[in-house]
Amino acid sequence: MGSRPSTRSTTPARARERKQAKFLEVLRTGLSVTAAAEAAGVDRTTVYNWRGKDEKFAQRWDAAVEAGTDKIEDEAYRRAVEGIITTRYTKNGDEYTTINYSDRLLEILLKSRRPERYRERYDVETTGETKIVVDLRLREPEDDQGQE
């Protein structure tokens, strides 16, 4: 008997769609482009080529990055505000828990949400002579076609 062609054959377009879907799925978790490309079984340059040639894919990529960034921000909030619970043991073997908070993450969250209030401020005073260099570049006048 001869072999019949598989009804589950994968066309290059379907294979690309599956790889793109996997890439976007992993990107939505907050991982990097490199990690997402590896999970999809393609090189970083491949996904950047897809992005450059396919506007819809580029939009889905941007949405996946936003979703992933939201997850990262949620985790930063959890560590800063809710803390990380750690189980520890005494020398006698008794168990106890500690909650550790990240002041640094809390500071970063505040700066990102209210930069006008929490950004770094520097007062700079100078004494003596200050030299200011201004670089002026002139443009060619635009051609006023038909106007005299």
C-alpha positions as CSV (number, residue, x, y, z in Angstrom):
1,M,0.0,0.0,0.0
2,G,1.2,3.5,-0.8
3,S,1.4,6.2,1.9
4,R,-1.2,8.9,1.9
5,P,-0.3,12.5,2.5
6,S,-1.0,13.6,6.1
7,T,-4.1,15.7,6.5
8,R,-2.2,17.4,9.3
9,S,0.5,18.8,7.1
10,T,1.9,22.1,8.3
11,T,2.3,24.9,5.9
12,P,5.1,27.4,6.4
13,A,2.4,30.1,7.2
14,R,0.8,27.9,9.8
15,A,4.2,27.1,11.4
16,R,5.0,30.8,11.5
17,E,1.6,31.5,13.1
18,R,2.2,28.9,15.8
19,K,5.6,30.3,16.5
20,Q,4.3,33.8,16.6
21,A,1.6,32.8,19.0
22,K,4.1,31.0,21.3
23,F,6.4,34.1,21.2
24,L,3.5,36.4,22.2
25,E,2.3,34.1,24.9
26,V,5.7,34.1,26.5
27,L,6.2,37.8,26.0
28,R,2.9,38.4,27.9
29,T,4.4,36.7,31.0
30,G,7.0,39.5,31.3
31,L,10.0,37.7,29.9
32,S,12.4,39.3,27.4
33,V,12.2,39.2,23.6
34,T,15.2,36.8,23.7
35,A,13.5,34.4,26.1
36,A,10.2,34.5,24.2
37,A,12.0,33.9,20.9
38,E,13.8,30.9,22.3
39,A,10.6,29.5,23.7
40,A,9.1,29.8,20.2
41,G,12.1,28.1,18.7
42,V,13.2,31.0,16.6
43,D,16.0,33.5,16.6
44,R,15.6,37.1,17.9
45,T,16.3,38.5,14.4
46,T,13.4,36.4,13.1
47,V,10.8,38.0,15.4
48,Y,12.2,41.4,14.6
49,N,11.8,40.7,10.9
50,W,8.2,39.6,11.5
51,R,7.6,42.8,13.4
52,G,9.0,44.9,10.7
53,K,6.9,43.3,8.0
54,D,3.7,42.6,9.8
55,E,1.9,45.6,11.4
56,K,-0.7,43.4,13.0
57,F,2.0,41.3,14.6
58,A,3.8,44.4,15.8
59,Q,0.6,45.6,17.5
60,R,0.1,42.3,19.2
61,W,3.7,42.4,20.2
62,D,3.2,45.8,21.8
63,A,0.1,44.6,23.6
64,A,2.0,41.6,24.9
65,V,4.8,43.8,26.2
66,E,2.3,46.0,28.0
67,A,0.6,42.9,29.6
68,G,4.0,41.5,30.6
69,T,5.0,44.9,32.1
70,D,1.8,44.9,34.1
71,K,2.7,41.5,35.6
72,I,6.1,42.8,36.5
73,E,4.6,45.9,38.1
74,D,2.2,43.7,40.1
75,E,5.0,41.6,41.4
76,A,7.0,44.7,42.3
77,Y,4.0,46.0,44.2
78,R,3.6,42.6,46.0
79,R,7.2,42.6,47.1
80,A,7.1,46.3,48.2
81,V,3.8,46.4,49.9
82,E,2.7,42.9,50.8
83,G,6.2,41.6,51.4
84,I,7.9,38.3,50.8
85,I,7.1,35.7,53.4
86,T,10.1,33.5,54.3
87,T,10.0,30.4,56.6
88,R,13.0,30.1,58.9
89,Y,14.2,27.8,61.6
90,T,15.8,28.4,64.9
91,K,18.8,26.3,66.1
92,N,16.3,24.2,68.0
93,G,14.4,23.4,64.8
94,D,11.4,25.6,65.7
95,E,9.8,27.2,62.6
96,Y,9.0,30.9,62.3
97,T,8.2,33.2,59.4
98,T,9.4,36.6,58.5
99,I,8.0,39.2,56.1
100,N,10.5,41.2,54.1
101,Y,9.5,44.4,52.3
102,S,11.4,46.1,49.5
103,D,11.8,49.8,50.3
104,R,13.7,50.3,47.0
105,L,10.8,48.8,44.9
106,L,8.3,51.0,46.8
107,E,10.5,54.0,46.0
108,I,10.5,53.1,42.3
109,L,6.8,52.6,42.2
110,L,6.2,56.0,43.8
111,K,8.6,57.7,41.4
112,S,6.9,56.1,38.4
113,R,3.3,56.9,39.5
114,R,4.0,60.4,40.9
115,P,7.2,61.7,39.3
116,E,6.3,65.3,40.0
117,R,6.4,64.5,43.7
118,Y,9.0,61.8,44.1
119,R,11.5,62.4,41.3
120,E,15.1,63.2,42.2
121,R,15.7,67.0,42.7
122,Y,19.0,68.6,42.5
123,D,19.8,72.2,43.3
124,V,22.9,73.3,41.4
125,E,24.7,76.5,42.4
126,T,27.6,77.8,40.4
127,T,30.1,80.4,41.3
128,G,32.4,82.1,39.0
129,E,32.2,82.3,35.3
130,T,29.8,80.0,33.4
131,K,30.3,79.4,29.7
132,I,27.2,78.6,27.5
133,V,27.6,77.3,24.0
134,V,24.7,77.7,21.6
135,D,24.8,75.9,18.3
136,L,22.5,77.6,15.8
137,R,21.8,75.9,12.5
138,L,20.0,77.8,9.7
139,R,17.6,76.0,7.4
140,E,17.3,76.7,3.8
141,P,14.2,78.7,3.0
142,E,11.3,76.6,1.7
143,D,10.6,77.2,-2.0
144,D,7.5,79.4,-2.3
145,Q,6.2,78.0,-5.5
146,G,4.2,80.4,-7.5
147,Q,4.5,83.2,-4.9
148,E,6.5,86.3,-5.7
